[in-house]
Amino acid sequence: MDGYVLFDLSAFPLVVWRSSGLSEGYSVRWINDMDRLLEQGQPFVLLFPDQNEGEAHTDQRARSQWLKANRSSFTRLCRAIISIEPDPGRRAKWQAQGAALAQAFGTRISISASETEAFAEVARLISDIA
């Protein structure tokens, strides 16, 4: 499972999105990595260790369009998207947005307060996959 640019699959079925320090235009690589991931046909859990709040609108739009176009395959294989946000106010904001996105894209979205909480949820979800 080598060759991914933005995803770390070293603990597959956990897939970690390396989102820190992304520059505008990264969505092309994200789409290529996501296409490869779905082609494997194996269920996974996607972890966003940090929020990418400075994301360029063009990248956000490209990812959203890809998710809409690939909703069926993505929903079938992605068991959940889990993010980590320790700040309670920001976490509440992301949880509200996550609820809307979960409905739009058909995948469970969870915002954890800590790495410990996130990894506990990941472990539970992965045990359901295995």
C-alpha positions in Angstrom: 0.0 0.0 0.0 2.9 2.3 -0.8 2.8 5.3 -3.1 0.1 7.3 -1.4 1.0 11.0 -1.2 -1.5 12.3 1.3 -2.6 9.2 3.1 -0.7 7.0 5.6 -1.9 3.4 5.3 0.7 1.9 7.6 -2.0 0.8 10.0 -4.7 -0.1 7.4 -7.7 -0.3 7.7 -6.9 2.9 9.5 -6.1 5.6 6.9 -4.6 8.8 8.2 -4.9 11.9 6.1 -1.7 14.0 6.4 -3.4 17.3 6.0 -0.9 19.7 7.7 1.0 22.1 5.5 -1.1 21.4 2.4 -0.8 24.0 -0.4 -3.5 25.1 -2.8 -4.0 22.5 -5.5 -3.5 19.5 -3.3 -7.0 18.2 -4.2 -5.6 16.5 -7.4 -3.4 14.3 -5.2 -6.2 13.8 -2.7 -8.5 12.5 -5.5 -5.8 10.3 -7.0 -5.1 8.8 -3.5 -8.8 8.3 -2.8 -9.4 6.7 -6.2 -6.6 4.2 -5.4 -8.0 3.6 -2.0 -11.4 2.8 -3.3 -10.0 0.5 -6.0 -8.7 -1.8 -3.3 -12.3 -2.5 -2.4 -11.5 -2.9 1.4 -13.3 -1.1 4.2 -11.4 1.5 6.1 -11.7 4.3 8.7 -10.4 7.7 7.7 -8.7 9.8 10.5 -8.1 13.5 10.2 -5.7 14.2 13.0 -6.1 18.0 12.5 -8.6 20.2 10.8 -7.6 21.9 7.6 -9.2 25.2 8.2 -7.1 27.1 5.7 -8.2 25.0 2.8 -8.6 26.8 -0.5 -12.1 27.0 -1.9 -11.1 25.3 -5.1 -9.7 22.3 -3.2 -12.7 22.1 -1.0 -15.0 22.2 -4.0 -13.0 19.5 -5.9 -13.1 17.2 -2.9 -16.9 17.8 -2.5 -17.5 17.1 -6.1 -15.5 13.9 -6.0 -17.4 12.8 -2.8 -20.7 13.4 -4.5 -19.6 11.6 -7.7 -18.3 8.7 -5.8 -20.8 8.6 -2.9 -21.9 5.0 -3.4 -18.4 3.5 -3.4 -17.1 5.8 -0.7 -20.1 5.1 1.6 -19.7 1.3 1.1 -16.1 1.3 2.1 -15.5 4.2 4.5 -16.9 3.2 7.8 -16.3 6.6 9.4 -14.4 9.8 9.2 -12.9 10.8 12.6 -11.3 14.1 13.4 -9.6 15.4 16.5 -10.4 18.8 17.9 -9.5 19.5 21.6 -11.1 23.0 21.8 -14.7 22.6 22.9 -16.0 25.6 21.0 -14.3 24.6 17.7 -15.3 20.9 18.3 -19.0 22.0 18.6 -18.7 23.9 15.3 -17.1 20.9 13.5 -19.7 18.5 15.0 -22.5 20.7 13.5 -20.8 20.8 10.2 -20.0 17.1 10.4 -23.7 16.2 10.9 -24.6 18.0 7.7 -21.7 16.4 5.8 -22.5 13.0 7.1 -26.0 13.3 5.7 -24.8 14.7 2.4 -22.1 12.1 1.9 -23.6 9.2 3.7 -20.7 8.4 5.9 -20.5 8.6 9.7 -18.4 11.6 10.9 -17.2 12.0 14.4 -15.2 14.8 16.1 -13.2 13.5 19.1 -11.8 15.7 21.9 -8.4 13.9 22.0 -6.2 11.4 20.3 -7.0 8.9 23.0 -10.8 9.2 22.3 -10.3 9.1 18.6 -8.1 6.0 18.7 -10.6 4.2 21.0 -13.3 4.9 18.4 -11.0 3.8 15.6 -10.2 0.6 17.4 -13.9 -0.2 17.9 -14.7 0.5 14.2 -11.7 -1.5 13.0 -12.7 -4.5 15.1 -16.1 -4.4 13.4 -14.3 -4.5 10.0 -12.1 -7.5 10.9 
